[in-house]
Every structure is written in structure tokens, then in C-alpha cells.
């Protein structure tokens, strides 16, 4: 059992709801029913955000990942539950706090027990047929991963390779192990009938790898990808070991119009709250910028939104003596030199003149405080609290087609690349992190990134 379809996930959801129903049934009265309904509404949504209804069976065979996901989920549910109880008390409801705590604790305990029992049952049933795999690619690394699959015949069954027809790396592969070509990937998967497909195209351009990843994600198989370019992504438990190699799971999120609406509400509420709390700091920084050097307090930097390249003005505290427009022209010239050399791997970092940044500007850039005015862009709907890194026009006009995929979501004040590696990443790695975020974004993922941004700002890691 390697892939769980919709009926299975419905059954799993019913099991989770049973953990709510039993305590409510035991202490049946109007208050317990009402608060049980609150948990029943919150639980499926937050469980989905934490991948507890993930289609891949590996998460259900070990309890560790589920324990961590359940813990994260119930912390969130408890906070919302407590807020609802507090508001209800203000409206005249008088539930006993100890009764509510006992009911909530019973729900949590039962769900942990049910999930643990389910995990044990799956392990007992794990002696069934081995999972079948195809490897997409023919590089030396692809062959090593195929060898690892062949060497674990009790758990995995290797069906063969899906290769690019024009790839010289196909030489030496047995004909009976080539099950199809990349050009006809859908047909090859249908005919071979694997449970899982592993994309190992480390000898191909990143754009081709991402195209293959998208195609596998749309097929009825569990997908994985192995590539050094994706090593920058810290995928938590959504990965698995195959021999000595760790492959990342292709599990794209299902972003809905409701998610967009909720994210916008979170942006407005968060930006309003941050602006109110940071008002004194805004005033101090504005005074420091004005006293530190001549010029305006704010600088409007051009940034790009959407694949079409719509330009908007992003607000920042001015941090340089030299006009930032001049700096942008210098950066554009640097990009011209970089992309003219095909031997470079786009390891592009910003090199600014030593005397360009003011004293207070250096501090603001190191701590990211120069970006606080972007809260105005968030309120205007031009940016989000969390999203891909805002792209300047001089970068956008040099993007390859695959780079533009990072523009499919609103740019953010913070994002995955800021909390994972910040300015220690090269150009392609930044784009990969943004594309990964867009494919896996959930509201919980946004909250997680916001919390991880705090120590980055406090300790100034990688700023500048």
C-alpha cells in the first residue's frame, strides 16, 4: 500500500471525527455538543494544512511524523478553541473551564491512540506486495538509485527507466529496463503501472527537471525528485531514504480561492497589527534616516508582480547616500556581465560600493528593518506578508521561462528563501525555493515562515 486515494482519506477523516464524537457522546449536553462542533470544523482544515491527510502511505507507517503533525495541529486548534470559549463567555455562555479542558484532552488522547493503532495495523499488514518504481532519467545517479531499489526487493520492485530519447546517458542501459521516453511520459507511466516515480535528472537543465516534476505531479503516482539543486529545500518529513539517497516528495498543494481569501484576510490583519505595534519604531527610524544623510526618508524601489511583469513601487527606508536608482543601474550592468558568461552558474550576490550605505542604513539592512514600510504594500494588495522574493525589473527581463514560475504568487515581505538561506543562496537556488513555496504553500506554512523570520531579523543572519 503506497498511495491512498480519496475513499481512504475519507475513512481516515471519519476515524479522526470519531475521536471527537466519543467524548461528546459520553458527556452529552448542549455545551459539549457546541464545542465538539467547533473542534469538528477546525480539525479537518488544520489537519489538511499539516499533511495529516497526505496521499502517500509512508507517513502512516511510522508514528513519529504523525505525532509531530498532530502536536502542531492541536496547538493551533487549542488556541482557536480557547478564543472561541472566551468570546462565548463574553456573550453570556457559562461553560465550566475544567469540563472544556477535560473534553479537549480526551479528544486529543483518543486521536493519538487511534492514529497509533492505525500505524500498528499498517505495519502488521506491511508484508503485502512490494511497491513498484520507475526512475525518470539515465544519469549515473539515476542508475545508483535504481540499484538501491533493486537491492531492497522485499519492499521495492524496480520496473525500469523512463529516459530522454536524445540523452547520450542511455548508452549501456539494458533495453528491457527502458519502459518509455520522457516525451511520452504519460503513456509510459500508464503502461508500466508503477506505484511511484522518481525524477533523477541531475544531468539536465533545471527547467527540464521542473517540467518533469509538474508532469509527474499530475499523474496517479506518488512522485519523488532527486537533484542537488533541490538540496537547499528543507522538506521536513516529506522525503524518504532509498539506500543512501534521500529523495524529496512531489506533493503539490491544492491552493483554493478560499485559501486566497483567508490569506488576504491574514495579510490585512497582520499588516494592520504590525503597523500599530511598530509605529514608535517607524518614527525613530525615520528620524535616524533624516539625520543620517540628506535625502527622503522612504525610497520607492521598482519591483515586478505576475508573469506579465507588472511593475509596482515597493516602499523601503532609504539606506544609502547614493541614489538607489544609480545602484539599480549598477546592479543591472552586473547582471548583464553575469548572464553574458555561459560558464557562470548564476552565483550572483549584491556588491555595493563601500561608502554607499549610511551607518543607520547598514543597521537597517542587516536587521531587515529597512523593509518595514512594505507593510503599506501589503495593505494595498501589491504584496503579501509571506511570498516569493520581490523581483526587480533588471532581473525579470533576464529570466528564463522556468524562473517566471516564481511570479505566480504575490511577492512577500518574507519567504522561504529568507528563512532558509537568505543572501547565501545563488540566483537559481532562490528561484527554486520560491517555486517550492508556491507548490507547497498552505496557511500553516505561511505562519511557520513568519515565526522563523523572527530570529533571522533579531540576529541579522545573512542580511545586507
Secondary structure, 3 states (H helix, E strand, C coil): CCECCHHHHHHHHHHHHHHHHHHHHHCCCHHHHHHHHHHHHHHHHHHHHCCCCCCECHHHHCHHHHHHHHHHHHHHHHHHHHHHHHHHHHCCCCCCHHHHHHHHHHHHHHHHHHHHHHHHHHHHCCCCCCEEEEEECCCHHHHHHHHHHHCCCCCEEEEEEEECCCCHHHCCCCHHHEEEEHHHHHHHHHHHCCCEEEECCCCCCHHHHHHHHHHHHCCCCEEEECCHHHHHCCCCCCEEEECCEEEEEECCCCCCHHHHHHHHHHHHHHHHHHHHHCHHHHHHHHHHHHHHCCCCCEEEEEEEECCCCEEEEEEEECCECCCHHHHHHHHHHHHHHHHHCCCCCCCCCCCCCCCCECHHHHHHHHHCHHHCCHHHHHHHCCCEEECECCECHHHHCCCCCCHHHHHCCCEEEECHHHHHCHHHCCHHHHHHHHHHHHHHCCHHHHHHHHHHHHHHHHHCCCCC
